[in-house]
Amino acid sequence: MADGLRRLVGAESGRVLQEKLESWYRDYEINSCDQNLNRCCEIIELNSQIQGQLFTILNETSREGGHYAGVETIKTRLLPWLGTCFSCATSGRLFETNLSLTQDSFERERQLRELASSQTFQLQELEEELTSTRLQLNHVQQDLKTSRAQEKDALRKLDRLNDYEQQIQILRDEISILDAQKSVLQSRLARSRSPSPRHSESKSPSPLPLRSCSPGRTRRTNASRRACLVARFGDIYAQERLDAETLLRTYISDMEMVQRIIYIAAVESFHAAKMAYRQFKIRVRETLSLGHSGPESLEDTVLDYIVRHEDLYDVQASVNEVIRSMNVNPKISFPPEIDFIVISTLIRELCRVAFAMQTLIPPLDIAFGTDGELFSETKYHRSFDSDFTAALVAYHVWPALMENDVVIVKGEAVTKRGALWSHRSRSRGRSRSRSTSPLLSHHLSRSRSPSPLRSGSPSKWAY
């Protein structure tokens, strides 16, 4: 652009044009018509040359500014003038070129504006749809909250209704039992008042708390109770067992001894709970047999009563019995200053589960296990520190749960080579003579009933 402008200035075309205009103006009156026309054409030709050079400079200047530079100036200054007074033939090509560029610029600008307007419109539509969707989601969430609240309210009312029905049935059963016991007592009172040489006073069993449940309920809920008890047995293995193991490790550094103590505690807990269940069942049968009547058998009525009154089970007595047995067990040892009462939480939970498992049909029990027995894949998992090539069990970590001699929950055992010989050497080398600690004596004195004798249980320590 600078070169073209310099040439235009250097040619002094503007000054020449001005001189010709002044000369024509002086001679206009004396010139003929043809002379004046020639002078005008001369000036027009010179002016068209100057305009051609100026359009060239304009074209170069617009190119230097880019496609969209100077658009407003061209629209407001050049286009109106070109539309009214531009008619020079020599500069027609330049005009067409600049006009084409201007039209292209206008078209692109129009397309950009249309595109921006379309995108803005689409964005507004998307925002409106998003707002509508959010409103619908809020309505759905509100409806869901309302439905859940109504469902919880309905469940609470249903549970309350079921509780009322159960309480009514319990009251009816208690009334029936009271009537039956009243009749029996009245008949005995009448017999005792009448003279009879053969009359002898007989001692009746101590009465049980007069609460009952609907006969047959135990069988209907047997499957659900079984599932809950099996799950609870697994929870004890995963939680209470590990807690007891951590507690024992603070007193005993030998991990094998810790695991043996926990396993023996589990076995003794099941044994004590089963003995307590048998005694409790005998008491219930003796009491309910006095006034039993109805379509249900006496055995079902006794079982229903025990299930409903599991809270009457003296679990502390079983815990004390387990600790007594562990204190005289030759397979385990413990520091003299500490007693097995430290794992009473584990023992108590095992006794409760074992007692409840006896109310199932059929009852659940743990598998019998001995050190040095052949390892069974169906009954046990191997512990992580086991010798996986060994075929004999060195010791047990957790008992397997059985139902009619079928394993339903696997136990855990440690297998090692030479397990039987190692077990025998340990048994010969370990001597245990311990007195009951004051802490244990205090707990034993709080027992509400004497513990069952265990002299008749075969193979007491064969695990």
Number of C-alpha atoms within 10 A of each C-alpha: 14 10 9 14 14 10 12 17 12 9 12 11 16 14 11 13 17 12 12 17 15 12 11 17 12 11 12 14 10 9 13 11 11 9 14 17 12 12 19 15 12 15 18 14 16 17 16 17 17 19 15 19 18 16 18 19 18 16 17 14 15 20 15 11 11 9 14 16 14 14 15 10 10 17 13 10 10 12 14 12 12 12 9 8 8 13 11 15 10 13 19 12 12 16 19 11 13 17 16 12 18 20 12 14 16 15 12 14 13 12 12 12 12 12 12 12 12 12 12 12 12 12 12 12 12 12 12 12 12 12 12 12 12 12 12 12 12 12 12 12 12 12 12 12 12 12 12 12 12 12 12 12 12 12 12 12 12 12 12 12 12 12 12 12 12 15 16 14 16 17 16 16 18 17 15 16 21 14 13 18 19 14 14 14 13 12 11 12 11 10 12 13 9 9 8 9 6 6 11 8 8 6 6 9 11 10 12 12 10 15 16 25 23 17 21 15 16 22 15 10 11 14 12 9 17 19 11 12 18 16 13 15 17 17 12 16 18 11 12 18 24 15 15 20 19 13 14 22 14 8 13 16 10 10 12 15 18 22 24 19 24 23 21 24 25 24 24 25 29 25 23 25 29 20 19 21 22 13 12 16 18 13 16 20 18 15 19 21 15 16 16 18 14 9 8 11 12 16 13 15 24 22 23 20 23 23 18 15 15 16 10 11 18 19 23 20 23 29 30 26 24 28 23 16 17 20 19 15 16 14 20 20 21 17 10 11 7 13 20 23 17 14 21 18 15 24 29 21 19 27 30 21 20 25 28 22 22 19 22 19 14 12 15 25 22 21 19 13 20 14 21 23 16 14 20 13 10 13 20 21 19 19 15 11 9 16 16 13 9 16 17 21 27 26 25 27 24 24 24 23 21 18 15 10 11 13 18 15 18 19 23 18 27 25 28 19 17 14 19 17 12 14 17 12 10 12 13 10 8 11 12 13 10 13 12 16 14 10 13 18 12 10 14 20 11 11 17 11 11 10 20 15 10 13 7 7 10 8 9 14 16 11 19
